Amino acid sequence: MRDILRVLHLEDSPKDAELIQLKFEASDVEAEIVHVACRDSFLTELAKGGFDVILADYSLPSFDGISALELTKNAESEVPFLFVSGSIGEELAIESLKLGATDYVTKNNLGRLIPAVKRALFEEDERKKRKEAETKLQHAYREMENVVSSISLILIGVDPMDRITIWNEAAEHAFGFTSNEVIGKQFLQVNISWSWNAALEFIAISQEATKRTKWNDIQYTRQDGGDGLLNITVSPISNSQTDTAGFLLLAEDITERRNLEMQLMQAQKLESVGQLAAGIAHEINTPIQFISDNLHFLKDACAELLGELPAMAASGAIEQGAALPDFDEEATGQIAYLAEEIPEAVIASLDGVSRVSQIVDAMRYFSHPGFDQKTPVDINKALEKTTIVANSKWKYVADVVTDFDPDLPLLPCLPGELNQVFLNIIVNAADAISDNLDQQPNQKGKITITTQHVGDKVRIRFRDTGTGIPEAIQQKIFNPFFTTKEIGKGTGQGLAISHNVVVQKHGGSINIESEMGKGTLFIIDIPLSSEEASN
């Protein structure tokens, strides 16, 4: 109860107004009463505000209590409104309550007035407390919604009845369903594209053990249709009223992280292999050079010696040389044979040494330390060296045919990473041709590599006669972790890394055209402008 109660009293009878004044004075309620008798006065005082309760006669000569009630409601005043009238009947009283009046008291029963006012004030205080509590609750709920929405991880809440109660923005972005679409639905009814058997198993384990459980690297289909990986933590929510418990599911999309980790592992692996290859190439190069020099010497010496033998025999120089016997027919035939075969053997050896030198040179070129910045590179030469390095993968299953643009300008690029792209595509082409040859034995396939200067770009094309790529998965081949190879034969990273190198690091494009049973064409376009490539 207020210390001093401010009352606005609408009453045209001075005598009745005085009676009500006396009722307040006789009670334990100290009141300051403002009497008004017409509409204008009522509106003026109502506008001033500050009243704790409004008392109104039901019927006045030029104004009535219902109109006063409407004016009060229109002013958005929540002050308790009580009718005090002698002319109001039970039916009208009930109607006035429906219209928003707090209570009514008849003038012949003013003994109810002070208790009715007290009750109205009590109810108003309770209503304000309730409204304040609701406001605080709504504020807390909005804050909780903001917190949930701001969480970058996927957050899903499920109650003991398996209905979804929380679905944050990260879940919307990951799975493609808005919170309005899933809140209140059964968890199993939401068509999340992941391993449901594994998910339900881990959720059950968590609820049964009443402790948090976590499982990693769960594959799922992202909203964009790509393959992704999740780390998921399930925390049970205890409920003392039921035996079952709900749970909170917190998931982190680690696709990009795993992709970067795989790329880093691949880069470290390539760096190690490159260093090893460069070391081996250096170690092989010295003895190969030594062997090559000696073979050239033997070639020249044998030619000179064998050229002198007929003259020496004719002049008798061989006989004078000491203990050499006369050449019989068999010996003469042997010398003729050696004269024919030794030069051919030396030439074949020199050819083998030349091939080893080419391979060593290609290894050194391919394994050259990478550059942090783009450098101009002869792409024709890079492709030539890469085909030599990959020789062991394709030589038994395919022929490599090249058609290089002789006027191709130097391309600003990261040579080590671009060489790896070329190697991945050539190796994949060889594997595809090998799979095709399983169905068509005793035939070799073909890998055709072409380069072309197209506008402000360099275009590299790799065409193979392999098995081809099904149309249904052509859009997925550049996705991380996607592979059509058997377990242990592919990581699903080769083409993903190639796509990253071409598109992200060089500002280019990589596209495919494929037909089942006829082969695949990879088309790589890389801009010649370093600035465009950086963008």
Secondary structure, DSSP 8 states (H G I E B T S, - for coil): --SSEEEEEE-S-HHHHHHHHHHHHHSS--EEEEEE-SHHHHHHHHHH---SEEEE-SB-SS-BHHHHHHHHHHTT----EEEEESS--HHHHHHHHHTT--EEEEGGGGGGHHHHHHHHHHHHHHHHHHHHHHHHHHHHHHHHHHHHHH-SSEEEEE-TTSBEEEE-HHHHHHHS--HHHHTTSBGGGS---B-HHHHHHHHHHHHHHTS-EEEEEEEEE-TTS-EEEEEEEEEEE--TTSSS-EEEEEEEE-HHHHHHHHHHHHHHHHHHHHHHHHHHHHHHHHHHHHHHHHHHHHHHHHHHHHHHHHHHHHHTHHHHTSS-----HHHHHHHHHHHHHHHHHHHHHHHHHHHHHHHHHHHHHHT----SS-EEE-HHHHHHHHHHHTHHHHTTTEEEEEE--TT---EEE-HHHHHHHHHHHHHHHHHHHHHHHTTSTT--EEEEEEEEEETTEEEEEEEE-S----GGGGGGTTSTT---S-TTT--S-HHHHHHIIIIIITS-EEEEEEETTTEEEEEEEEES-HHHHH-
